[in-house]
Amino acid sequence: MSPESFTFIESATVLAMVVLGGMASIPGIVLGAMALIVLPEVFREFELYRMLALGGAMVLMMLFRPEGILPAKRMGTRSEEKG
C-alpha cells in the first residue's frame, strides 16, 4: 500500500462514508458505506453530478444532522453538562 494507490475520489468517498454514517458509530459507518455504494449504482445515469451530490449531501448532513445518520450512544455526561 502506498499513498499513490488512492485517488482523491476514493479518499473523499471514504470520508463521506464516515461523516454521513456517524463518526463514532460503527453501525452508522456501515450504513453510510452501504448508502454510498448502492446509491451511485441506482443513479448511474447522473454520473457526471456524483461529486456535486456527494458534496451537497455532506453539507446538508453537517447542517441538519451533524452527528450522522446513526449517531453513537453516549455513555455518560460531561462535567459541563451536569449543571
PDB file with SEQRES, HELIX, SHEET and CRYST1 records, atoms N, CA, C and O in Angstrom:
SEQRES   1 A   83  MET SER PRO GLU SER PHE THR PHE ILE GLU SER ALA THR          
SEQRES   2 A   83  VAL LEU ALA MET VAL VAL LEU GLY GLY MET ALA SER ILE          
SEQRES   3 A   83  PRO GLY ILE VAL LEU GLY ALA MET ALA LEU ILE VAL LEU          
SEQRES   4 A   83  PRO GLU VAL PHE ARG GLU PHE GLU LEU TYR ARG MET LEU          
SEQRES   5 A   83  ALA LEU GLY GLY ALA MET VAL LEU MET MET LEU PHE ARG          
SEQRES   6 A   83  PRO GLU GLY ILE LEU PRO ALA LYS ARG MET GLY THR ARG          
SEQRES   7 A   83  SER GLU GLU LYS GLY                                          
HELIX    1 AA1 PRO A    3  SER A    5  5                                   3    
HELIX    2 AA2 PHE A    8  GLY A   21  1                                  14    
HELIX    3 AA3 ILE A   26  VAL A   42  1                                  17    
HELIX    4 AA4 ARG A   44  TYR A   49  5                                   6    
HELIX    5 AA5 ARG A   50  PHE A   64  1                                  15    
HELIX    6 AA6 SER A   79  LYS A   82  5                                   4    
CRYST1    1.000    1.000    1.000  90.00  90.00  90.00 P 1           1          
ATOM      1  N   MET A   1       0.836  -1.171   0.000  1.00  0.00           N  
ATOM      2  CA  MET A   1       0.000   0.000   0.000  1.00  0.00           C  
ATOM      3  C   MET A   1       0.883   1.236   0.000  1.00  0.00           C  
ATOM      4  O   MET A   1       1.875   1.322   0.723  1.00  0.00           O  
ATOM      5  N   SER A   2       0.503   2.158  -0.805  1.00  0.00           N  
ATOM      6  CA  SER A   2       1.197   3.439  -0.823  1.00  0.00           C  
ATOM      7  C   SER A   2       0.168   4.536  -1.040  1.00  0.00           C  
ATOM      8  O   SER A   2      -0.919   4.262  -1.548  1.00  0.00           O  
ATOM      9  N   PRO A   3       0.480   5.760  -0.671  1.00  0.00           N  
ATOM     10  CA  PRO A   3      -0.485   6.854  -0.842  1.00  0.00           C  
ATOM     11  C   PRO A   3      -0.893   7.066  -2.306  1.00  0.00           C  
ATOM     12  O   PRO A   3      -1.986   7.564  -2.575  1.00  0.00           O  
ATOM     13  N   GLU A   4      -0.035   6.698  -3.237  1.00  0.00           N  
ATOM     14  CA  GLU A   4      -0.343   6.879  -4.652  1.00  0.00           C  
ATOM     15  C   GLU A   4      -1.437   5.936  -5.136  1.00  0.00           C  
ATOM     16  O   GLU A   4      -2.011   6.163  -6.201  1.00  0.00           O  
ATOM     17  N   SER A   5      -1.738   4.883  -4.377  1.00  0.00           N  
ATOM     18  CA  SER A   5      -2.744   3.922  -4.824  1.00  0.00           C  
ATOM     19  C   SER A   5      -4.169   4.415  -4.577  1.00  0.00           C  
ATOM     20  O   SER A   5      -5.120   3.786  -5.041  1.00  0.00           O  
ATOM     21  N   PHE A   6      -4.336   5.525  -3.857  1.00  0.00           N  
ATOM     22  CA  PHE A   6      -5.663   6.077  -3.598  1.00  0.00           C  
ATOM     23  C   PHE A   6      -5.824   7.382  -4.346  1.00  0.00           C  
ATOM     24  O   PHE A   6      -4.970   8.266  -4.265  1.00  0.00           O  
ATOM     25  N   THR A   7      -6.922   7.501  -5.074  1.00  0.00           N  
ATOM     26  CA  THR A   7      -7.211   8.752  -5.777  1.00  0.00           C  
ATOM     27  C   THR A   7      -7.988   9.680  -4.841  1.00  0.00           C  
ATOM     28  O   THR A   7      -8.420   9.271  -3.762  1.00  0.00           O  
ATOM     29  N   PHE A   8      -8.158  10.919  -5.263  1.00  0.00           N  
ATOM     30  CA  PHE A   8      -8.918  11.873  -4.468  1.00  0.00           C  
ATOM     31  C   PHE A   8     -10.360  11.413  -4.310  1.00  0.00           C  
ATOM     32  O   PHE A   8     -10.945  11.575  -3.240  1.00  0.00           O  
ATOM     33  N   ILE A   9     -10.937  10.845  -5.355  1.00  0.00           N  
ATOM     34  CA  ILE A   9     -12.334  10.386  -5.308  1.00  0.00           C  
ATOM     35  C   ILE A   9     -12.496   9.304  -4.249  1.00  0.00           C  
ATOM     36  O   ILE A   9     -13.459   9.333  -3.484  1.00  0.00           O  
ATOM     37  N   GLU A  10     -11.577   8.359  -4.193  1.00  0.00           N  
ATOM     38  CA  GLU A  10     -11.662   7.289  -3.199  1.00  0.00           C  
ATOM     39  C   GLU A  10     -11.522   7.833  -1.786  1.00  0.00           C  
ATOM     40  O   GLU A  10     -12.240   7.408  -0.881  1.00  0.00           O  
ATOM     41  N   SER A  11     -10.605   8.766  -1.593  1.00  0.00           N  
ATOM     42  CA  SER A  11     -10.428   9.363  -0.272  1.00  0.00           C  
ATOM     43  C   SER A  11     -11.664  10.151   0.143  1.00  0.00           C  
ATOM     44  O   SER A  11     -12.088  10.072   1.297  1.00  0.00           O  
ATOM     45  N   ALA A  12     -12.244  10.905  -0.776  1.00  0.00           N  
ATOM     46  CA  ALA A  12     -13.454  11.673  -0.476  1.00  0.00           C  
ATOM     47  C   ALA A  12     -14.621  10.751  -0.175  1.00  0.00           C  
ATOM     48  O   ALA A  12     -15.441  11.059   0.690  1.00  0.00           O  
ATOM     49  N   THR A  13     -14.709   9.633  -0.865  1.00  0.00           N  
ATOM     50  CA  THR A  13     -15.794   8.684  -0.632  1.00  0.00           C  
ATOM     51  C   THR A  13     -15.683   8.054   0.754  1.00  0.00           C  
ATOM     52  O   THR A  13     -16.688   7.911   1.450  1.00  0.00           O  
ATOM     53  N   VAL A  14     -14.484   7.681   1.157  1.00  0.00           N  
ATOM     54  CA  VAL A  14     -14.291   7.100   2.498  1.00  0.00           C  
ATOM     55  C   VAL A  14     -14.629   8.128   3.567  1.00  0.00           C  
ATOM     56  O   VAL A  14     -15.284   7.798   4.555  1.00  0.00           O  
ATOM     57  N   LEU A  15     -14.198   9.355   3.386  1.00  0.00           N  
ATOM     58  CA  LEU A  15     -14.523  10.418   4.335  1.00  0.00           C  
ATOM     59  C   LEU A  15     -16.030  10.634   4.403  1.00  0.00           C  
ATOM     60  O   LEU A  15     -16.584  10.800   5.489  1.00  0.00           O  
ATOM     61  N   ALA A  16     -16.689  10.632   3.261  1.00  0.00           N  
ATOM     62  CA  ALA A  16     -18.136  10.817   3.226  1.00  0.00           C  
ATOM     63  C   ALA A  16     -18.860   9.666   3.922  1.00  0.00           C  
ATOM     64  O   ALA A  16     -19.870   9.890   4.588  1.00  0.00           O  
ATOM     65  N   MET A  17     -18.366   8.453   3.781  1.00  0.00           N  
ATOM     66  CA  MET A  17     -18.974   7.308   4.465  1.00  0.00           C  
ATOM     67  C   MET A  17     -18.962   7.511   5.971  1.00  0.00           C  
ATOM     68  O   MET A  17     -19.954   7.246   6.650  1.00  0.00           O  
ATOM     69  N   VAL A  18     -17.842   7.979   6.484  1.00  0.00           N  
ATOM     70  CA  VAL A  18     -17.704   8.182   7.925  1.00  0.00           C  
ATOM     71  C   VAL A  18     -18.571   9.344   8.387  1.00  0.00           C  
ATOM     72  O   VAL A  18     -19.255   9.239   9.405  1.00  0.00           O  
ATOM     73  N   VAL A  19     -18.552  10.444   7.653  1.00  0.00           N  
ATOM     74  CA  VAL A  19     -19.316  11.626   8.056  1.00  0.00           C  
ATOM     75  C   VAL A  19     -20.818  11.363   7.965  1.00  0.00           C  
ATOM     76  O   VAL A  19     -21.563  11.713   8.880  1.00  0.00           O  
ATOM     77  N   LEU A  20     -21.262  10.756   6.880  1.00  0.00           N  
ATOM     78  CA  LEU A  20     -22.697  10.504   6.718  1.00  0.00           C  
ATOM     79  C   LEU A  20     -23.214   9.483   7.720  1.00  0.00           C  
ATOM     80  O   LEU A  20     -24.338   9.607   8.207  1.00  0.00           O  
ATOM     81  N   GLY A  21     -22.416   8.490   8.029  1.00  0.00           N  
ATOM     82  CA  GLY A  21     -22.869   7.446   8.931  1.00  0.00           C  
ATOM     83  C   GLY A  21     -22.840   7.839  10.395  1.00  0.00           C  
ATOM     84  O   GLY A  21     -23.721   7.442  11.158  1.00  0.00           O  
ATOM     85  N   GLY A  22     -21.864   8.597  10.792  1.00  0.00           N  
ATOM     86  CA  GLY A  22     -21.692   8.970  12.191  1.00  0.00           C  
ATOM     87  C   GLY A  22     -20.281   8.615  12.615  1.00  0.00           C  
ATOM     88  O   GLY A  22     -19.894   7.448  12.558  1.00  0.00           O  
ATOM     89  N   MET A  23     -19.507   9.602  13.041  1.00  0.00           N  
ATOM     90  CA  MET A  23     -18.070   9.397  13.223  1.00  0.00           C  
ATOM     91  C   MET A  23     -17.720   8.426  14.339  1.00  0.00           C  
ATOM     92  O   MET A  23     -16.664   7.797  14.268  1.00  0.00           O  
ATOM     93  N   ALA A  24     -18.533   8.273  15.346  1.00  0.00           N  
ATOM     94  CA  ALA A  24     -18.184   7.393  16.458  1.00  0.00           C  
ATOM     95  C   ALA A  24     -19.055   6.143  16.492  1.00  0.00           C  
ATOM     96  O   ALA A  24     -19.079   5.429  17.494  1.00  0.00           O  
ATOM     97  N   SER A  25     -19.758   5.882  15.419  1.00  0.00           N  
ATOM     98  CA  SER A  25     -20.711   4.786  15.396  1.00  0.00           C  
ATOM     99  C   SER A  25     -20.349   3.792  14.291  1.00  0.00           C  
ATOM    100  O   SER A  25     -20.444   4.120  13.108  1.00  0.00           O  
ATOM    101  N   ILE A  26     -19.940   2.597  14.664  1.00  0.00           N  
ATOM    102  CA  ILE A  26     -19.602   1.574  13.672  1.00  0.00           C  
ATOM    103  C   ILE A  26     -20.831   1.199  12.827  1.00  0.00           C  
ATOM    104  O   ILE A  26     -20.709   1.135  11.604  1.00  0.00           O  
ATOM    105  N   PRO A  27     -22.017   0.946  13.428  1.00  0.00           N  
ATOM    106  CA  PRO A  27     -23.185   0.655  12.578  1.00  0.00           C  
ATOM    107  C   PRO A  27     -23.526   1.827  11.658  1.00  0.00           C  
ATOM    108  O   PRO A  27     -23.969   1.613  10.530  1.00  0.00           O  
ATOM    109  N   GLY A  28     -23.329   3.050  12.119  1.00  0.00           N  
ATOM    110  CA  GLY A  28     -23.592   4.208  11.273  1.00  0.00           C  
ATOM    111  C   GLY A  28     -22.636   4.278  10.100  1.00  0.00           C  
ATOM    112  O   GLY A  28     -23.041   4.609   8.985  1.00  0.00           O  
ATOM    113  N   ILE A  29     -21.365   3.968  10.340  1.00  0.00           N  
ATOM    114  CA  ILE A  29     -20.379   3.982   9.264  1.00  0.00           C  
ATOM    115  C   ILE A  29     -20.702   2.902   8.241  1.00  0.00           C  
ATOM    116  O   ILE A  29     -20.561   3.124   7.039  1.00  0.00           O  
ATOM    117  N   VAL A  30     -21.136   1.730   8.710  1.00  0.00           N  
ATOM    118  CA  VAL A  30     -21.527   0.653   7.791  1.00  0.00           C  
ATOM    119  C   VAL A  30     -22.733   1.098   6.961  1.00  0.00           C  
ATOM    120  O   VAL A  30     -22.779   0.848   5.756  1.00  0.00           O  
ATOM    121  N   LEU A  31     -23.708   1.753   7.594  1.00  0.00           N  
ATOM    122  CA  LEU A  31     -24.877   2.258   6.868  1.00  0.00           C  
ATOM    123  C   LEU A  31     -24.471   3.325   5.854  1.00  0.00           C  
ATOM    124  O   LEU A  31     -24.961   3.326   4.725  1.00  0.00           O  
ATOM    125  N   GLY A  32     -23.580   4.228   6.250  1.00  0.00           N  
ATOM    126  CA  GLY A  32     -23.093   5.244   5.321  1.00  0.00           C  
ATOM    127  C   GLY A  32     -22.342   4.627   4.152  1.00  0.00           C  
ATOM    128  O   GLY A  32     -22.483   5.081   3.016  1.00  0.00           O  
ATOM    129  N   ALA A  33     -21.547   3.599   4.417  1.00  0.00           N  
ATOM    130  CA  ALA A  33     -20.819   2.910   3.350  1.00  0.00           C  
ATOM    131  C   ALA A  33     -21.774   2.213   2.397  1.00  0.00           C  
ATOM    132  O   ALA A  33     -21.598   2.272   1.180  1.00  0.00           O  
ATOM    133  N   MET A  34     -22.783   1.554   2.945  1.00  0.00           N  
ATOM    134  CA  MET A  34     -23.764   0.883   2.079  1.00  0.00           C  
ATOM    135  C   MET A  34     -24.501   1.904   1.220  1.00  0.00           C  
ATOM    136  O   MET A  34     -24.749   1.659   0.040  1.00  0.00           O  
ATOM    137  N   ALA A  35     -24.853   3.049   1.807  1.00  0.00           N  
ATOM    138  CA  ALA A  35     -25.562   4.081   1.049  1.00  0.00           C  
ATOM    139  C   ALA A  35     -24.696   4.623  -0.083  1.00  0.00           C  
ATOM    140  O   ALA A  35     -25.185   4.840  -1.192  1.00  0.00           O  
ATOM    141  N   LEU A  36     -23.416   4.840   0.193  1.00  0.00           N  
ATOM    142  CA  LEU A  36     -22.545   5.408  -0.836  1.00  0.00           C  
ATOM    143  C   LEU A  36     -22.071   4.382  -1.855  1.00  0.00           C  
ATOM    144  O   LEU A  36     -21.476   4.748  -2.868  1.00  0.00           O  
ATOM    145  N   ILE A  37     -22.323   3.128  -1.604  1.00  0.00           N  
ATOM    146  CA  ILE A  37     -22.019   2.106  -2.606  1.00  0.00           C  
ATOM    147  C   ILE A  37     -23.246   1.839  -3.468  1.00  0.00           C  
ATOM    148  O   ILE A  37     -23.128   1.673  -4.682  1.00  0.00           O  
ATOM    149  N   VAL A  38     -24.426   1.796  -2.846  1.00  0.00           N  
ATOM    150  CA  VAL A  38     -25.656   1.460  -3.569  1.00  0.00           C  
ATOM    151  C   VAL A  38     -26.191   2.646  -4.369  1.00  0.00           C  
ATOM    152  O   VAL A  38     -26.584   2.480  -5.524  1.00  0.00           O  
ATOM    153  N   LEU A  39     -26.213   3.836  -3.776  1.00  0.00           N  
ATOM    154  CA  LEU A  39     -26.828   4.986  -4.442  1.00  0.00           C  
ATOM    155  C   LEU A  39     -26.178   5.363  -5.775  1.00  0.00           C  
ATOM    156  O   LEU A  39     -26.907   5.688  -6.713  1.00  0.00           O  
ATOM    157  N   PRO A  40     -24.843   5.338  -5.913  1.00  0.00           N  
ATOM    158  CA  PRO A  40     -24.282   5.622  -7.240  1.00  0.00           C  
ATOM    159  C   PRO A  40     -24.714   4.615  -8.310  1.00  0.00           C  
ATOM    160  O   PRO A  40     -24.833   4.964  -9.484  1.00  0.00           O  
ATOM    161  N   GLU A  41     -24.946   3.379  -7.901  1.00  0.00           N  
ATOM    162  CA  GLU A  41     -25.427   2.389  -8.869  1.00  0.00           C  
ATOM    163  C   GLU A  41     -26.864   2.658  -9.280  1.00  0.00           C  
ATOM    164  O   GLU A  41     -27.235   2.452 -10.436  1.00  0.00           O  
ATOM    165  N   VAL A  42     -27.674   3.120  -8.330  1.00  0.00           N  
ATOM    166  CA  VAL A  42     -29.073   3.425  -8.633  1.00  0.00           C  
ATOM    167  C   VAL A  42     -29.162   4.629  -9.573  1.00  0.00           C  
ATOM    168  O   VAL A  42     -29.977   4.643 -10.495  1.00  0.00           O  
ATOM    169  N   PHE A  43     -28.325   5.631  -9.336  1.00  0.00           N  
ATOM    170  CA  PHE A  43     -28.351   6.853 -10.139  1.00  0.00           C  
ATOM    171  C   PHE A  43     -27.182   6.904 -11.117  1.00  0.00           C  
ATOM    172  O   PHE A  43     -26.520   7.934 -11.249  1.00  0.00           O  
ATOM    173  N   ARG A  44     -26.935   5.811 -11.789  1.00  0.00           N  
ATOM    174  CA  ARG A  44     -25.796   5.696 -12.704  1.00  0.00           C  
ATOM    175  C   ARG A  44     -25.866   6.703 -13.857  1.00  0.00           C  
ATOM    176  O   ARG A  44     -24.823   7.160 -14.323  1.00  0.00           O  
ATOM    177  N   GLU A  45     -27.061   7.058 -14.328  1.00  0.00           N  
ATOM    178  CA  GLU A  45     -27.172   7.987 -15.460  1.00  0.00           C  
ATOM    179  C   GLU A  45     -26.776   9.413 -15.088  1.00  0.00           C  
ATOM    180  O   GLU A  45     -26.586  10.243 -15.977  1.00  0.00           O  
ATOM    181  N   PHE A  46     -26.647   9.718 -13.796  1.00  0.00           N  
ATOM    182  CA  PHE A  46     -26.226  11.042 -13.341  1.00  0.00           C  
ATOM    183  C   PHE A  46     -24.777  11.034 -12.855  1.00  0.00           C  
ATOM    184  O   PHE A  46     -24.426  11.760 -11.925  1.00  0.00           O  
ATOM    185  N   GLU A  47     -23.943  10.217 -13.482  1.00  0.00           N  
ATOM    186  CA  GLU A  47     -22.567  10.031 -13.020  1.00  0.00           C  
ATOM    187  C   GLU A  47     -21.758  11.328 -13.032  1.00  0.00           C  
ATOM    188  O   GLU A  47     -20.857  11.497 -12.210  1.00  0.00           O  
ATOM    189  N   LEU A  48     -22.063  12.236 -13.945  1.00  0.00           N  
ATOM    190  CA  LEU A  48     -21.330  13.495 -14.017  1.00  0.00           C  
ATOM    191  C   LEU A  48     -21.553  14.366 -12.790  1.00  0.00           C  
ATOM    192  O   LEU A  48     -20.706  15.196 -12.460  1.00  0.00           O  
ATOM    193  N   TYR A  49     -22.660  14.191 -12.122  1.00  0.00           N  
ATOM    194  CA  TYR A  49     -23.007  15.025 -10.978  1.00  0.00           C  
ATOM    195  C   TYR A  49     -22.787  14.325  -9.638  1.00  0.00           C  
ATOM    196  O   TYR A  49     -23.252  14.812  -8.607  1.00  0.00           O  
ATOM    197  N   ARG A  50     -22.090  13.198  -9.638  1.00  0.00           N  
ATOM    198  CA  ARG A  50     -21.927  12.416  -8.422  1.00  0.00           C  
ATOM    199  C   ARG A  50     -21.176  13.181  -7.334  1.00  0.00           C  
ATOM    200  O   ARG A  50     -21.592  13.167  -6.175  1.00  0.00           O  
ATOM    201  N   MET A  51     -20.084  13.841  -7.685  1.00  0.00           N  
ATOM    202  CA  MET A  51     -19.314  14.575  -6.682  1.00  0.00           C  
ATOM    203  C   MET A  51     -20.091  15.788  -6.179  1.00  0.00           C  
ATOM    204  O   MET A  51     -19.985  16.149  -5.007  1.00  0.00           O  
ATOM    205  N   LEU A  52     -20.867  16.415  -7.052  1.00  0.00           N  
ATOM    206  CA  LEU A  52     -21.711  17.536  -6.629  1.00  0.00           C  
ATOM    207  C   LEU A  52     -22.759  17.052  -5.629  1.00  0.00           C  
ATOM    208  O   LEU A  52     -22.991  17.699  -4.608  1.00  0.00           O  
ATOM    209  N   ALA A  53     -23.386  15.925  -5.918  1.00  0.00           N  
ATOM    210  CA  ALA A  53     -24.390  15.369  -4.999  1.00  0.00           C  
ATOM    211  C   ALA A  53     -23.742  14.930  -3.686  1.00  0.00           C  
ATOM    212  O   ALA A  53     -24.331  15.107  -2.620  1.00  0.00           O  
ATOM    213  N   LEU A  54     -22.553  14.367  -3.751  1.00  0.00           N  
ATOM    214  CA  LEU A  54     -21.850  13.942  -2.540  1.00  0.00           C  
ATOM    215  C   LEU A  54     -21.507  15.152  -1.662  1.00  0.00           C  
ATOM    216  O   LEU A  54     -21.688  15.109  -0.445  1.00  0.00           O  
ATOM    217  N   GLY A  55     -21.021  16.209  -2.270  1.00  0.00           N  
ATOM    218  CA  GLY A  55     -20.725  17.424  -1.523  1.00  0.00           C  
ATOM    219  C   GLY A  55     -21.978  18.045  -0.932  1.00  0.00           C  
ATOM    220  O   GLY A  55     -21.970  18.495   0.213  1.00  0.00           O  
ATOM    221  N   GLY A  56     -23.051  18.070  -1.707  1.00  0.00           N  
ATOM    222  CA  GLY A  56     -24.315  18.607  -1.202  1.00  0.00           C  
ATOM    223  C   GLY A  56     -24.857  17.790  -0.051  1.00  0.00           C  
ATOM    224  O   GLY A  56     -25.371  18.349   0.918  1.00  0.00           O  
ATOM    225  N   ALA A  57     -24.752  16.472  -0.140  1.00  0.00           N  
ATOM    226  CA  ALA A  57     -25.223  15.606   0.948  1.00  0.00           C  
ATOM    227  C   ALA A  57     -24.399  15.829   2.209  1.00  0.00           C  
ATOM    228  O   ALA A  57     -24.947  15.820   3.311  1.00  0.00           O  
ATOM    229  N   MET A  58     -23.093  16.028   2.066  1.00  0.00           N  
ATOM    230  CA  MET A  58     -22.253  16.267   3.235  1.00  0.00           C  
ATOM    231  C   MET A  58     -22.587  17.607   3.887  1.00  0.00           C  
ATOM    232  O   MET A  58     -22.612  17.710   5.113  1.00  0.00           O  
ATOM    233  N   VAL A  59     -22.843  18.636   3.075  1.00  0.00           N  
ATOM    234  CA  VAL A  59     -23.216  19.945   3.623  1.00  0.00           C  
ATOM    235  C   VAL A  59     -24.547  19.853   4.351  1.00  0.00           C  
ATOM    236  O   VAL A  59     -24.692  20.388   5.450  1.00  0.00           O  
ATOM    237  N   LEU A  60     -25.519  19.177   3.746  1.00  0.00           N  
ATOM    238  CA  LEU A  60     -26.827  19.022   4.391  1.00  0.00           C  
ATOM    239  C   LEU A  60     -26.724  18.230   5.689  1.00  0.00           C  
ATOM    240  O   LEU A  60     -27.385  18.566   6.672  1.00  0.00           O  
ATOM    241  N   MET A  61     -25.908  17.190   5.703  1.00  0.00           N  
ATOM    242  CA  MET A  61     -25.734  16.407   6.924  1.00  0.00           C  
ATOM    243  C   MET A  61     -25.091  17.250   8.017  1.00  0.00           C  
ATOM    244  O   MET A  61     -25.487  17.163   9.179  1.00  0.00           O  
ATOM    245  N   MET A  62     -24.117  18.053   7.661  1.00  0.00           N  
ATOM    246  CA  MET A  62     -23.457  18.895   8.667  1.00  0.00           C  
ATOM    247  C   MET A  62     -24.403  19.964   9.210  1.00  0.00           C  
ATOM    248  O   MET A  62     -24.294  20.353  10.373  1.00  0.00           O  
ATOM    249  N   LEU A  63     -25.322  20.438   8.387  1.00  0.00           N  
ATOM    250  CA  LEU A  63     -26.263  21.458   8.843  1.00  0.00           C  
ATOM    251  C   LEU A  63     -27.398  20.882   9.678  1.00  0.00           C  
ATOM    252  O   LEU A  63     -27.730  21.420  10.735  1.00  0.00           O  
ATOM    253  N   PHE A  64     -27.996  19.786   9.206  1.00  0.00           N  
ATOM    254  CA  PHE A  64     -29.212  19.286   9.834  1.00  0.00           C  
ATOM    255  C   PHE A  64     -29.006  18.099  10.764  1.00  0.00           C  
ATOM    256  O   PHE A  64     -29.814  17.883  11.667  1.00  0.00           O  
ATOM    257  N   ARG A  65     -27.962  17.336  10.569  1.00  0.00           N  
ATOM    258  CA  ARG A  65     -27.729  16.160  11.410  1.00  0.00           C  
ATOM    259  C   ARG A  65     -26.223  15.943  11.558  1.00  0.00           C  
ATOM    260  O   ARG A  65     -25.678  14.986  11.008  1.00  0.00           O  
ATOM    261  N   PRO A  66     -25.547  16.827  12.298  1.00  0.00           N  
ATOM    262  CA  PRO A  66     -24.077  16.749  12.362  1.00  0.00           C  
ATOM    263  C   PRO A  66     -23.539  15.490  13.030  1.00  0.00           C  
ATOM    264  O   PRO A  66     -22.369  15.155  12.845  1.00  0.00           O  
ATOM    265  N   GLU A  67     -24.365  14.784  13.803  1.00  0.00           N  
ATOM    266  CA  GLU A  67     -23.878  13.565  14.452  1.00  0.00           C  
ATOM    267  C   GLU A  67     -23.940  12.348  13.539  1.00  0.00           C  
ATOM    268  O   GLU A  67     -23.455  11.283  13.919  1.00  0.00           O  
ATOM    269  N   GLY A  68     -24.520  12.469  12.346  1.00  0.00           N  
ATOM    270  CA  GLY A  68     -24.574  11.381  11.377  1.00  0.00           C  
ATOM    271  C   GLY A  68     -25.935  10.707  11.334  1.00  0.00           C  
ATOM    272  O   GLY A  68     -26.829  11.044  12.111  1.00  0.00           O  
ATOM    273  N   ILE A  69     -26.086   9.759  10.428  1.00  0.00           N  
ATOM    274  CA  ILE A  69     -27.355   9.048  10.262  1.00  0.00           C  
ATOM    275  C   ILE A  69     -27.679   8.233  11.508  1.00  0.00           C  
ATOM    276  O   ILE A  69     -28.800   8.287  12.013  1.00  0.00           O  
ATOM    277  N   LEU A  70     -26.713   7.489  11.997  1.00  0.00           N  
ATOM    278  CA  LEU A  70     -26.870   6.656  13.181  1.00  0.00           C  
ATOM    279  C   LEU A  70     -25.816   7.070  14.196  1.00  0.00           C  
ATOM    280  O   LEU A  70     -24.742   6.471  14.230  1.00  0.00           O  
ATOM    281  N   PRO A  71     -26.084   8.069  15.020  1.00  0.00           N  
ATOM    282  CA  PRO A  71     -25.050   8.546  15.950  1.00  0.00           C  
ATOM    283  C   PRO A  71     -24.745   7.516  17.041  1.00  0.00           C  
ATOM    284  O   PRO A  71     -25.575   6.666  17.365  1.00  0.00           O  
ATOM    285  N   ALA A  72     -23.554   7.613  17.588  1.00  0.00           N  
ATOM    286  CA  ALA A  72     -23.161   6.726  18.682  1.00  0.00           C  
ATOM    287  C   ALA A  72     -23.919   7.110  19.946  1.00  0.00           C  
ATOM    288  O   ALA A  72     -24.200   8.286  20.176  1.00  0.00           O  
ATOM    289  N   LYS A  73     -24.241   6.132  20.747  1.00  0.00           N  
ATOM    290  CA  LYS A  73     -24.924   6.393  22.007  1.00  0.00           C  
ATOM    291  C   LYS A  73     -23.909   6.925  23.011  1.00  0.00           C  
ATOM    292  O   LYS A  73     -22.778   6.445  23.080  1.00  0.00           O  
ATOM    293  N   ARG A  74     -24.317   7.907  23.777  1.00  0.00           N  
ATOM    294  CA  ARG A  74     -23.429   8.494  24.781  1.00  0.00           C  
ATOM    295  C   ARG A  74     -23.449   7.632  26.030  1.00  0.00           C  
ATOM    296  O   ARG A  74     -24.508   7.203  26.489  1.00  0.00           O  
ATOM    297  N   MET A  75     -22.287   7.390  26.565  1.00  0.00           N  
ATOM    298  CA  MET A  75     -22.182   6.515  27.729  1.00  0.00           C  
ATOM    299  C   MET A  75     -22.323   7.281  29.048  1.00  0.00           C  
ATOM    300  O   MET A  75     -22.683   6.690  30.067  1.00  0.00           O  
ATOM    301  N   GLY A  76     -22.051   8.554  29.039  1.00  0.00           N  
ATOM    302  CA  GLY A  76     -22.119   9.327  30.279  1.00  0.00           C  
ATOM    303  C   GLY A  76     -22.318  10.793  29.966  1.00  0.00           C  
ATOM    304  O   GLY A  76     -22.604  11.167  28.829  1.00  0.00           O  
ATOM    305  N   THR A  77     -22.162  11.622  30.989  1.00  0.00           N  
ATOM    306  CA  THR A  77     -22.291  13.053  30.788  1.00  0.00           C  
ATOM    307  C   THR A  77     -20.961  13.726  31.066  1.00  0.00           C  
ATOM    308  O   THR A  77     -20.136  13.216  31.824  1.00  0.00           O  
ATOM    309  N   ARG A  78     -20.771  14.840  30.464  1.00  0.00           N  
ATOM    310  CA  ARG A  78     -19.569  15.630  30.709  1.00  0.00           C  
ATOM    311  C   ARG A  78     -19.788  16.491  31.933  1.00  0.00           C  
ATOM    312  O   ARG A  78     -20.927  16.732  32.332  1.00  0.00           O  
ATOM    313  N   SER A  79     -18.721  16.948  32.521  1.00  0.00           N  
ATOM    314  CA  SER A  79     -18.825  17.758  33.719  1.00  0.00           C  
ATOM    315  C   SER A  79     -19.529  19.083  33.426  1.00  0.00           C  
ATOM    316  O   SER A  79     -20.184  19.630  34.313  1.00  0.00           O  
ATOM    317  N   GLU A  80     -19.411  19.617  32.198  1.00  0.00           N  
ATOM    318  CA  GLU A  80     -20.083  20.863  31.849  1.00  0.00           C  
ATOM    319  C   GLU A  80     -21.596  20.690  31.784  1.00  0.00           C  
ATOM    320  O   GLU A  80     -22.338  21.650  31.993  1.00  0.00           O  
ATOM    321  N   GLU A  81     -22.062  19.473  31.495  1.00  0.00           N  
ATOM    322  CA  GLU A  81     -23.485  19.226  31.312  1.00  0.00           C  
ATOM    323  C   GLU A  81     -24.218  18.950  32.619  1.00  0.00           C  
ATOM    324  O   GLU A  81     -25.448  18.908  32.627  1.00  0.00           O  
ATOM    325  N   LYS A  82     -23.511  18.763  33.702  1.00  0.00           N  
ATOM    326  CA  LYS A  82     -24.154  18.386  34.957  1.00  0.00           C  
ATOM    327  C   LYS A  82     -24.880  19.552  35.612  1.00  0.00           C  
ATOM    328  O   LYS A  82     -25.696  19.353  36.512  1.00  0.00           O  
ATOM    329  N   GLY A  83     -24.592  20.744  35.173  1.00  0.00           N  
ATOM    330  CA  GLY A  83     -25.375  21.873  35.593  1.00  0.00           C  
ATOM    331  C   GLY A  83     -24.964  22.530  36.801  1.00  0.00           C  
ATOM    332  O   GLY A  83     -25.591  23.503  37.218  1.00  0.00           O  
TER     333      GLY A  83                                                      
END                                                                             
